[in-house]
Amino acid sequence: MITVIKLFLIVIHTFICSIFAMIFALTDRSHTLYFKLSKYFSGGVLWLSGIKLEIIGLENLDKKKTYVFVSNHSSQYDIVVLQKTIPNRMAMIFKKELAKIPFFGWQLAMGPYVMIDRENYEKALKSIDEAKVKMQKQNISIVVFAEGTRSKTGEIQPFKRGAFRLATQVGYPIIPTTVIGSNKIMPKGTYRLKRGTIKVHFDKPIQSEGVKTRQEEIDLMNRVREIIVQNHLQ
């Protein structure tokens, strides 16, 4: 019963914030209001869910710089956790299916976030180009879940190269980002909520400039994944 009440309150909170997000997306092209609202939205979801945060590595980030945040992904809560904890102006790359969700999905599509069609290679490349433009012209950092989908077990899955192709094309530093414990709050495939603490670890920036070949890109991907895996085990 408590979980049902929490979920109901989260739905109401999400609906109200989505309405304002669509208004801000239409009226504020700098996205300043949208980014401020995302902090309020994510903080509200975490508070209603009874979730506390532990953040490691904020000293590795410069709020004024642009990064590619590469993160693991094992729960729906990863999104709100990163919205809340990343201090930079940031947008996420989200799968196109989310855009079909009334109000919440609509505001994602209208805002600064980047929609990707994972089943269409050409459209996926266009999404990477769109993300590149946002980074270069609007000083927006991009968050990419490098596994491509949520892990059922919480273990780090193999990474996909899309995030690293984006990073090497724009030349911005990569921040290996590890979310720990979110799968215990709401595992994939369930709607059961548990109180708890989610830890976020921002590692030191890794430069992506000078990466030219496919093998260098793969080496970069493996290096970032190894850092995330090691931080996940701590």
N, C-alpha and C positions, 0 to 999 in steps of 0.2 A: 504493500500500500504506500509506503514512504517513497519508494522508487517511482511509482505512478504519479504521486504528487510532485515530486521533483521534476520529472519529465514534462508534466503539464506546465509547470512554471517556466521551465526552459523554453518550451514551445511558444508561450506567450511573450517571453522576453525576446526570443528570436524574431517573432513576427513584428513586434514594435520596432526593434532595431533595424529590421530589413526595410520597413517603410521609410524610416529616416535615411537609411543608406541610399535608397533609390532617389530620394529627394536631393541628397548631397551630391550624388553622382551626376545629376542633371544640372545642378546649380553651381557647383564648385569644381572647376576643371583642374585646379591644383591638387585636388584630392585631400587637402589638409583636414577638412571636416570628416571625411570618410575614414582617414587613418585614426583620428581621435575617437570616432565612434567605435572603431574596431577594438580599441583598448577597453572601452566601456562594455561593449558586448561580451568580449572574451572574459573580462573580470567578473561580469554578472553570471555567466555560465559556470565558471569555476566556483564562485561563492555559493550558488544554488546547489551545486553538486557536492559541496563539502570537500573540495580539493585544495590542498596547499601546494605551494611551489618552492623548490629549492634550485637556485640558479648558480651555476659555476661558470666562470670565464668571461663575465661581462667586461673585464679589463682588457680582453683581447679585441674588443670592438670599438670602432670610432663611429659615433652617431652620424657624422657628416659624410662618411664614405659610403660607397656602394659595393655590395657583396653579392655573391651567390651562396645562399645558405643551403647546404646539402644535408638532408636529414633522413633518419630512419622513420618508419611509419608502421605503427601497430594498433592504433586506436583512432576513433573519430575525435578524441580529445587532443590529439597532436596538433590539430589546426588551431584551436583556441589557445592552447598552451604557447605556441609560437607567436600567435598574434599578440599575446600579452607580454611575452618576455623579450622579444626582439626590439631593441630601442630605435632601430632605423626605420625610415619610410620603406615599407616592404609590401610586396604582392606575392601571391602564390600562383603556381600553375595548377589548375584543377581540371579534372576530367569533365568532358562535355555533358555527361549524364546528370551532373549536379545542377546544371543550368535549368533543368526541367522542373526542379522543386519549386513550387509556388513561393513567391516572395523572397525566400532565402536564396534560391538559385538565380532568380531574376536579378537581385542586387549584385550577385557575384559577376554576372555577365555585363552589367552596366558599369561596374566600378573598375578600378585599376588592375584587377586580377586578370590572369591570362588563361583562356580556355583551350584545352588541347583534345584533339581526336586521336586517341591511341591506336585506333584501327586503320587510320588513313595516314600513310607515311608523309605524303606531300603536305597535307594539312598540318601535321605535327611540325614539319619544318617551318611552315608559315607562323605557327605559334611561337617557335623559338625566335624567329625574326621579330615578332611583335614584342616579345620579352626584351630582346636586345634594344629595341627602340625606346622602350620605357626606361631601361637602365641608363641609356646614354643621354636621353633628352629630359627626363623627369627626375633623375637621381633616385630611382626606386630600386631597392634591392629585391632580388627574386628568391623565393623559397621553393626548393624542388625536393620532392620525396623520391629519392633515387631508386628505390625498390620498385616503383611503379604502382604498387598496390599495398594494402595493409597486410602485415604478417599475422597469420592466425595464432602463432605460438609466442610471438614477441621476439623470436630470434631474428637476427639480421639476415635478410635474403640477399641473393645476388643483385648487384646494381645494374641499371641500364645506363647507356652512354649519353642520353639526351642532356642531362644536367651538365656534363663535362664538355659536351659540344658547345653548349651555350656559354659556359665560362671561358673556354679557349677562344671563342669568337669575339667576345667583348673584352677579354683581358683583365676582368676584375677578379680580385682574390676570392677564393673559396673558403667558407667557414664550415668545417666539419661540425655538424650539430647532432647531438645525441639526446634523444628523449627516452627516459628510463622510467618504467612503472606505469605508463598509461594503459598498457594492455590489461593490467590488473583492475583498473577502474571500470573500464567497459571493453571487454574483449570483442574481437570481430565476430559478428554473427549473433550478438546478444544485445539486450537493452537493459541489462541489470547494472545498477550503479552502486559502487562501493566507495566509501570515503577513503582518502589516502593522500599520499604525497607523490607528486611527479617531479622528477629531477630533470633539469635541462643543462647540458654541458656544451658550451661554446668553446671550441678549440682555437688554437692560433691560426691566423689566416695562412692559406697556402697560395702562392702565386701561380697564376695560370698563363701568364704571358710567356711566349716563346715555345709553347706546345704546338707543334705543326703536324706531326704525323699521327696516323691511327694508333700506332703502338705507344707513342708518348701519351696519347689521350687515355688509352687503356691503363698504362702505368699510373697515371694521375688518379684515375678512378679507383684502382686497387689500393693506392696509398691512402686516399680519403676513407675508403671503406674500412681499412685496417684500423685507422684512428677511431672511427665510430664504434667498431667492434670492441676495441680495447677499453674505451670509455664506458661502453655498455656493461662490461664485465665488472667494473669497479663498484 
